[in-house]
Amino acid sequence: MGFTHARHWGRFLAGCALLVTTGFGGASPAAATVPGKGTPGYCPDGNGVTVVVDFQGLGGDPLIRCAPGPQENGVTALQNAGLELAGAGKYGLALICRIEGKPADQACTDLPPESASWSFWTATNGGKWASSQVGVQSWKPPAGSFEGWSFAIGKSYTDYPPPRTAPVRKANAPAPAAEQSSTSDSGFPWGLVVGIVVVVLIVAAGVGTAIRRRRGAG
């Protein structure tokens, strides 16, 4: 029974060691929906089109992505920003039905209802959002401009809201620095080493206790 108990301790604490290692390793950054397309955040300069997607009542934070370089039209800007699209039935991507899988309850086999639709907006950097007067495939986005998509729920066409993110190019936030608990100034993962040592000591103590109990029982 003593050695069986020790094996259980070993398995349990080995799992603890795996959790410690995983915790110090950190989480991987989220990837774009369409890998290899676009970059997160605002375009860093006037060479590209910044795409803003505001889900409004569908929930979720607005998406801001850059479609680098010249864009043929509004659809290619969305695609080159790395966004997943679904068109409306026979109209295809000339009429956007879903962006990033939202709204999930629309089949996209026909025209979306007016009271639950994506609206298309354009702006210059530092300007104001304006409802596009041309179709998404007919709009040629100028370099450095903004393209906006905003979902309207329970509103008529004349009351569609613009994206809530202002079309003003901003510096993108730097990548988060590594946690000091896992890496010192020299780059050595002291936090990970300390965590492993602690787990090893606990395992040794558990095994020793199991052996003493077995001897005592003998």
SERO-4910 file (N, C-alpha, C, O; in steps of 0.05 Angstrom, whole numbers):
BEGIN
 pado doro    nc1    nc2    nc3   cac1   cac2   cac3    cc1    cc2    cc3    oc1    oc2    oc3
  Met    A     17    -24      0      0      0      0     17     25      0     10     45    -12
  Gly    A     41     23     14     58     47     15     68     56    -12     68     79    -18
  Phe    A     77     36    -28     88     43    -55     66     52    -73     70     69    -90
  Thr    A     41     40    -70     19     49    -87     12     78    -80      7     94    -98
  His    A     12     84    -54      7    111    -46     28    130    -57     22    152    -66
  Ala    A     53    121    -57     75    137    -68     72    143    -98     77    164   -108
  Arg    A     62    121   -112     58    125   -141     37    146   -146     39    162   -164
  His    A     15    144   -130     -6    164   -133      4    192   -128     -2    211   -143
  Trp    A     20    195   -107     33    221   -101     49    230   -125     48    254   -133
  Gly    A     65    212   -136     82    219   -159     67    229   -182     74    249   -195
  Arg    A     45    215   -189     28    223   -212     16    251   -207     16    268   -224
  Phe    A      5    254   -182     -7    279   -176     12    303   -178      6    324   -189
  Leu    A     36    299   -166     55    321   -165     68    325   -192     77    347   -198
  Ala    A     70    304   -209     80    307   -236     61    325   -251     69    342   -267
  Gly    A     35    321   -246     15    339   -259     19    368   -250     16    387   -265
  Cys    A     25    371   -223     30    398   -213     54    410   -227     54    434   -234
  Ala    A     75    394   -232     99    404   -246     92    413   -274    102    434   -283
  Leu    A     74    398   -288     66    406   -314     51    432   -314     55    450   -331
  Leu    A     33    436   -293     19    461   -291     38    484   -286     35    506   -297
  Val    A     58    480   -269     78    501   -263     92    509   -288     95    532   -294
  Thr    A    101    488   -304    116    494   -328     98    509   -348    108    528   -361
  Thr    A     73    500   -351     55    514   -370     50    542   -361     49    560   -378
  Gly    A     46    546   -335     40    573   -325     63    592   -330     58    615   -338
  Phe    A     88    584   -326    110    602   -331    115    605   -361    128    625   -369
  Gly    A    106    587   -377    110    590   -406     94    612   -418    103    623   -438
  Gly    A     70    618   -406     54    640   -416     36    631   -439     40    610   -450
  Ala    A     17    648   -446     -3    641   -467      7    651   -494     21    672   -495
  Ser    A      0    637   -515      8    645   -541    -10    667   -552    -34    667   -544
  Pro    A     -1    685   -568    -18    707   -578    -39    696   -597    -35    676   -611
  Ala    A    -62    710   -597    -83    701   -615    -76    706   -644    -64    727   -651
  Ala    A    -83    688   -661    -77    690   -689   -100    703   -704   -122    704   -694
  Ala    A    -94    714   -728   -115    725   -744   -134    703   -753   -126    680   -755
  Thr    A   -159    710   -759   -178    691   -769   -169    678   -795   -171    654   -798
  Val    A   -158    695   -813   -146    685   -837   -116    688   -835   -106    710   -839
  Pro    A   -102    667   -828    -73    669   -823    -58    680   -847    -64    674   -870
  Gly    A    -38    697   -841    -21    708   -862    -33    732   -876    -21    743   -895
  Lys    A    -56    741   -868    -69    765   -880    -71    788   -860    -81    784   -838
  Gly    A    -62    811   -868    -65    835   -851    -48    834   -826    -34    815   -820
  Thr    A    -50    856   -811    -36    859   -786    -55    871   -765    -73    886   -773
  Pro    A    -52    864   -740    -70    875   -720    -65    905   -715    -42    914   -716
  Gly    A    -86    920   -709    -82    948   -703    -84    966   -728    -90    957   -750
  Tyr    A    -78    991   -723    -79   1011   -744    -55   1008   -764    -34    998   -756
  Cys    A    -60   1015   -789    -37   1016   -807    -17   1037   -796    -25   1059   -789
  Pro    A      8   1030   -795     28   1048   -783     33   1074   -799     43   1093   -788
  Asp    A     26   1074   -824     30   1099   -841      8   1100   -862    -12   1086   -860
  Gly    A     12   1117   -882     -8   1121   -903     -8   1099   -924    -23   1102   -943
  Asn    A      9   1079   -921     10   1058   -941     -7   1034   -932      3   1014   -922
  Gly    A    -33   1036   -937    -51   1015   -929    -78   1026   -921    -82   1050   -921
  Val    A    -97   1008   -915   -124   1016   -907   -130   1003   -880   -127    979   -877
  Thr    A   -137   1020   -861   -145   1010   -834   -174   1003   -835   -192   1019   -842
  Val    A   -180    978   -827   -207    967   -827   -217    965   -798   -204    954   -781
  Val    A   -240    977   -793   -253    977   -766   -279    962   -768   -296    969   -785
  Val    A   -283    942   -751   -308    927   -751   -319    929   -723   -308    920   -703
  Asp    A   -343    942   -721   -357    945   -696   -381    927   -695   -400    931   -710
  Phe    A   -380    907   -677   -402    888   -676   -427    899   -662   -448    886   -663
  Gln    A   -424    922   -649   -447    935   -635   -462    915   -617   -449    903   -600
  Gly    A   -488    911   -622   -504    894   -605   -498    865   -607   -509    849   -591
  Leu    A   -482    856   -626   -475    828   -627   -456    820   -606   -452    796   -600
  Gly    A   -443    839   -593   -424    833   -572   -395    830   -582   -391    824   -606
  Gly    A   -376    834   -565   -348    832   -572   -336    859   -577   -350    878   -585
  Asp    A   -310    861   -573   -296    887   -577   -293    892   -607   -292    874   -623
  Pro    A   -292    918   -615   -287    925   -643   -260    913   -652   -241    912   -637
  Leu    A   -259    905   -677   -235    896   -689   -222    919   -705   -236    933   -720
  Ile    A   -196    922   -702   -181    941   -718   -158    927   -731   -141    916   -717
  Arg    A   -157    926   -757   -136    912   -771   -127    929   -796   -142    945   -806
  Cys    A   -103    923   -804    -91    938   -827    -90    920   -851    -79    897   -850
  Ala    A   -100    930   -874    -96    917   -899    -73    932   -913    -77    953   -924
  Pro    A    -49    921   -913    -25    936   -922    -26    940   -953    -35    922   -968
  Gly    A    -15    962   -962    -12    968   -990    -38    976  -1003    -59    979   -990
  Pro    A    -38    981  -1030    -62    989  -1045    -83    967  -1044    -77    943  -1045
  Gln    A   -108    976  -1043   -131    957  -1043   -149    962  -1067   -156    985  -1073
  Glu    A   -156    941  -1080   -172    943  -1105   -200    954  -1099   -210    971  -1114
  Asn    A   -212    945  -1077   -239    954  -1070   -244    948  -1040   -226    939  -1026
  Gly    A   -268    953  -1031   -274    949  -1003   -273    920   -994   -266    914   -972
  Val    A   -280    902  -1012   -280    874  -1005   -251    864  -1002   -245    850   -983
  Thr    A   -233    872  -1021   -205    863  -1018   -192    875   -993   -175    862   -981
  Ala    A   -201    899   -985   -190    910   -960   -198    893   -936   -181    887   -919
  Leu    A   -223    883   -936   -231    865   -914   -215    839   -915   -206    830   -894
  Gln    A   -213    828   -939   -199    803   -941   -169    806   -934   -158    789   -921
  Asn    A   -157    827   -944   -128    831   -939   -122    839   -910    -99    839   -902
  Ala    A   -143    847   -896   -140    853   -867   -141    827   -851   -136    827   -827
  Gly    A   -149    805   -864   -149    779   -850   -176    772   -838   -177    756   -820
  Leu    A   -198    783   -849   -224    778   -838   -239    757   -854   -237    756   -879
  Glu    A   -254    741   -840   -270    720   -853   -297    732   -861   -311    745   -845
  Leu    A   -305    727   -886   -330    740   -897   -349    719   -907   -341    697   -915
  Ala    A   -375    726   -907   -395    710   -920   -414    730   -935   -423    749   -923
  Gly    A   -418    724   -961   -436    741   -976   -465    732   -974   -471    711   -963
  Ala    A   -483    749   -985   -512    743   -983   -521    730  -1009   -524    743  -1029
  Gly    A   -526    704  -1008   -538    689  -1029   -526    694  -1056   -501    693  -1059
  Lys    A   -542    699  -1076   -533    703  -1104   -517    729  -1108   -504    732  -1128
  Tyr    A   -518    746  -1088   -504    772  -1090   -474    768  -1083   -458    785  -1089
  Gly    A   -468    747  -1070   -440    742  -1063   -429    764  -1044   -444    775  -1028
  Leu    A   -404    769  -1047   -391    789  -1029   -397    818  -1037   -387    837  -1025
  Ala    A   -414    822  -1058   -424    849  -1064   -442    859  -1041   -447    883  -1038
  Leu    A   -453    840  -1026   -470    846  -1003   -461    829   -979   -466    805   -979
  Ile    A   -447    841   -960   -435    827   -938   -457    818   -919   -472    835   -909
  Cys    A   -457    792   -913   -477    782   -894   -465    777   -866   -477    785   -846
  Arg    A   -441    765   -866   -428    759   -840   -399    767   -841   -385    765   -862
  Ile    A   -389    778   -819   -361    784   -815   -351    770   -790   -363    773   -769
  Glu    A   -330    754   -793   -320    738   -770   -342    721   -758   -343    717   -734
  Gly    A   -359    710   -775   -380    692   -766   -404    705   -753   -421    691   -743
  Lys    A   -406    731   -753   -428    745   -741   -443    761   -762   -432    774   -779
  Pro    A   -471    761   -759   -487    747   -739   -490    718   -745   -494    710   -768
  Ala    A   -487    701   -725   -487    672   -729   -514    661   -736   -515    639   -747
  Asp    A   -535    676   -731   -562    665   -736   -573    671   -764   -596    665   -770
  Gln    A   -557    683   -781   -566    689   -808   -555    668   -827   -531    661   -827
  Ala    A   -573    657   -844   -565    636   -862   -550    646   -886   -535    631   -899
  Cys    A   -554    672   -893   -540    685   -915   -548    673   -942   -532    673   -961
  Thr    A   -572    662   -944   -581    651   -969   -596    672   -985   -602    668  -1009
  Asp    A   -603    695   -973   -617    716   -986   -609    743   -974   -590    744   -958
  Leu    A   -623    764   -981   -617    790   -970   -620    790   -939   -640    779   -929
  Pro    A   -601    801   -924   -605    804   -895   -628    823   -890   -633    841   -906
  Pro    A   -642    820   -867   -664    839   -861   -652    867   -856   -630    870   -845
  Glu    A   -668    887   -863   -658    915   -860   -652    921   -831   -634    937   -825
  Ser    A   -667    908   -812   -663    914   -784   -641    898   -771   -637    900   -746
  Ala    A   -627    882   -786   -604    867   -775   -583    863   -797   -581    842   -809
  Ser    A   -569    885   -803   -551    885   -826   -525    900   -820   -524    916   -801
  Trp    A   -505    893   -835   -479    908   -834   -482    933   -851   -493    933   -873
  Ser    A   -472    955   -840   -471    980   -856   -441    987   -862   -423    980   -846
  Phe    A   -437   1000   -884   -410   1005   -895   -404   1035   -893   -419   1051   -902
  Trp    A   -381   1041   -881   -373   1069   -877   -344   1074   -887   -328   1056   -888
  Thr    A   -339   1099   -894   -312   1106   -903   -304   1132   -889   -320   1148   -880
  Ala    A   -278   1136   -888   -267   1161   -875   -238   1165   -883   -224   1146   -890
  Thr    A   -230   1190   -883   -201   1196   -885   -189   1196   -857   -204   1198   -837
  Asn    A   -163   1193   -855   -150   1194   -829   -155   1220   -815   -148   1241   -826
  Gly    A   -166   1220   -791   -172   1244   -777   -198   1257   -784   -205   1278   -773
  Gly    A   -213   1245   -802   -239   1256   -810   -262   1244   -795   -259   1237   -771
  Lys    A   -285   1242   -808   -309   1231   -795   -320   1209   -813   -317   1209   -837
  Trp    A   -333   1190   -800   -346   1169   -814   -368   1179   -831   -384   1196   -823
  Ala    A   -370   1169   -856   -392   1176   -874   -402   1150   -886   -387   1133   -895
  Ser    A   -429   1147   -887   -441   1124   -899   -433   1123   -929   -437   1143   -943
  Ser    A   -423   1100   -938   -414   1098   -965   -437   1102   -985   -459   1090   -981
  Gln    A   -432   1117  -1006   -453   1122  -1026   -450   1103  -1049   -465   1104  -1069
  Val    A   -431   1085  -1048   -427   1065  -1069   -424   1038  -1056   -420   1035  -1032
  Gly    A   -427   1017  -1073   -425    990  -1062   -397    983  -1055   -378    996  -1063
  Val    A   -394    962  -1038   -367    956  -1028   -348    948  -1050   -324    952  -1047
  Gln    A   -359    936  -1071   -341    927  -1093   -335    950  -1112   -317    948  -1129
  Ser    A   -349    972  -1109   -344    995  -1126   -327   1017  -1113   -318   1036  -1126
  Trp    A   -322   1013  -1087   -307   1034  -1073   -277   1028  -1075   -268   1006  -1069
  Lys    A   -262   1047  -1084   -233   1045  -1086   -221   1060  -1062   -220   1085  -1063
  Pro    A   -212   1046  -1042   -202   1060  -1018   -176   1074  -1022   -157   1062  -1031
  Pro    A   -174   1100  -1017   -149   1114  -1020   -128   1104   -999   -136   1095   -978
  Ala    A   -104   1106  -1006    -82   1098   -988    -84   1115   -962    -88   1139   -964
  Gly    A    -82   1102   -940    -83   1115   -914   -110   1120   -903   -113   1132   -882
  Ser    A   -131   1111   -918   -158   1116   -909   -168   1095   -890   -154   1076   -883
  Phe    A   -193   1098   -881   -206   1080   -863   -231   1068   -876   -245   1081   -892
  Glu    A   -236   1042   -871   -260   1029   -879   -274   1018   -854   -261   1005   -838
  Gly    A   -299   1024   -851   -314   1017   -827   -338    999   -832   -352   1003   -852
  Trp    A   -343    981   -814   -366    963   -815   -380    963   -788   -367    959   -768
  Ser    A   -406    968   -788   -420    971   -763   -447    955   -765   -461    958   -785
  Phe    A   -452    939   -745   -477    923   -746   -500    937   -733   -497    948   -711
  Ala    A   -523    938   -747   -546    952   -737   -568    931   -729   -574    913   -745
  Ile    A   -579    934   -706   -601    916   -697   -625    933   -690   -623    952   -674
  Gly    A   -648    927   -702   -672    941   -696   -673    969   -706   -688    986   -694
  Lys    A   -658    976   -727   -658   1003   -737   -664   1003   -767   -658    984   -781
  Ser    A   -675   1025   -777   -679   1028   -805   -653   1038   -818   -635   1046   -804
  Tyr    A   -653   1037   -845   -629   1044   -859   -619   1072   -852   -594   1077   -850
  Thr    A   -637   1091   -848   -629   1119   -843   -617   1123   -815   -605   1143   -809
  Asp    A   -621   1103   -798   -612   1106   -770   -589   1087   -763   -582   1084   -740
  Tyr    A   -576   1075   -784   -554   1057   -778   -531   1073   -764   -524   1095   -773
  Pro    A   -520   1062   -743   -499   1076   -728   -471   1071   -741   -466   1050   -751
  Pro    A   -454   1092   -741   -427   1088   -751   -410   1072   -731   -419   1069   -708
  Pro    A   -387   1063   -738   -369   1050   -719   -363   1070   -696   -361   1094   -700
  Arg    A   -361   1059   -672   -356   1076   -649   -326   1082   -645   -319   1098   -628
  Thr    A   -309   1071   -661   -280   1077   -661   -275   1099   -681   -281   1096   -705
  Ala    A   -264   1121   -671   -258   1144   -689   -238   1137   -710   -219   1122   -704
  Pro    A   -241   1147   -735   -222   1141   -756   -196   1158   -754   -191   1176   -771
  Val    A   -182   1154   -733   -157   1169   -728   -134   1149   -724   -135   1133   -706
  Arg    A   -114   1150   -741    -92   1131   -739    -77   1136   -713    -69   1158   -707
  Lys    A    -73   1115   -698    -59   1116   -673    -36   1096   -673    -35   1077   -688
  Ala    A    -17   1101   -655      5   1083   -653     -5   1057   -640    -20   1058   -620
  Asn    A      3   1035   -650     -6   1009   -639      9   1004   -613     33   1011   -610
  Ala    A     -5    991   -594      8    985   -568     31    965   -573     28    946   -588
  Pro    A     53    969   -559     75    950   -562     68    923   -550     50    920   -534
  Ala    A     82    902   -560     77    875   -549     83    875   -520    103    887   -511
  Pro    A     67    861   -504     72    860   -475     99    848   -468    107    828   -480
  Ala    A    112    860   -448    138    849   -440    135    823   -425    114    818   -413
  Ala    A    156    807   -425    155    782   -410    153    788   -380    164    807   -370
  Glu    A    138    770   -367    133    774   -338    160    771   -323    175    752   -328
  Gln    A    165    789   -304    190    789   -289    192    764   -272    214    755   -265
  Ser    A    169    752   -265    170    728   -248    182    704   -263    192    686   -250
  Ser    A    181    704   -289    191    682   -304    218    686   -316    232    667   -324
  Thr    A    227    711   -319    252    717   -332    266    741   -319    253    761   -315
  Ser    A    291    738   -313    306    760   -301    318    777   -323    314    771   -347
  Asp    A    332    798   -316    345    816   -335    364    801   -353    369    809   -376
  Ser    A    375    779   -343    394    763   -359    380    745   -379    393    732   -395
  Gly    A    353    742   -377    338    725   -394    336    697   -383    323    680   -396
  Phe    A    347    690   -360    345    663   -349    319    660   -334    312    677   -318
  Pro    A    304    638   -339    277    635   -326    279    625   -297    273    602   -291
  Trp    A    287    643   -279    290    636   -251    264    627   -239    264    608   -223
  Gly    A    242    639   -246    216    632   -235    210    603   -241    199    588   -224
  Leu    A    215    594   -266    209    567   -274    227    547   -258    217    527   -249
  Val    A    253    554   -255    271    537   -240    262    533   -211    261    511   -201
  Val    A    255    555   -198    246    554   -170    221    537   -168    218    521   -149
  Gly    A    202    540   -187    177    525   -186    183    495   -188    171    479   -174
  Ile    A    201    487   -206    208    459   -210    221    447   -185    215    425   -176
  Val    A    239    463   -173    253    454   -148    232    449   -126    234    429   -111
  Val    A    213    467   -123    193    464   -102    177    438   -107    172    423    -88
  Val    A    169    433   -132    154    409   -138    170    384   -132    160    364   -121
  Val    A    196    384   -139    213    361   -134    215    355   -104    214    332    -96
  Leu    A    218    376    -88    220    373    -59    194    361    -48    194    344    -30
  Ile    A    171    370    -58    146    359    -49    143    330    -56    134    314    -40
  Val    A    151    323    -81    150    295    -89    167    277    -71    159    256    -62
  Ala    A    192    287    -65    210    272    -47    198    268    -20    200    246     -8
  Ala    A    186    289     -9    174    287     18    151    267     17    148    251     36
  Gly    A    134    267     -4    112    248     -6    121    219     -8    110    202      5
  Val    A    142    214    -23    153    187    -26    164    177      1    160    155      9
  Gly    A    179    195     14    191    188     40    170    180     60    173    161     75
  Thr    A    148    196     61    126    190     80    114    163     74    107    148     92
  Ala    A    110    157     48     98    132     41    115    108     49    105     88     59
  Ile    A    142    111     46    160     89     53    160     85     83    160     62     92
  Arg    A    160    106     99    159    103    128    134     90    137    134     74    156
  Arg    A    111     97    125     86     84    133     87     54    127     77     38    142
  Arg    A     99     47    104    100     18     97    117      3    116    111    -19    125
  Arg    A    140     15    124    158      2    144    144     -1    171    146    -21    184
  Gly    A    130     20    178    116     19    204     94     -3    204     90    -16    224
  Ala    A     80     -5    180     60    -25    178     72    -53    178     60    -72    188
  Gly    A     98    -56    167    111    -82    167    119    -89    196    130   -111    200
***
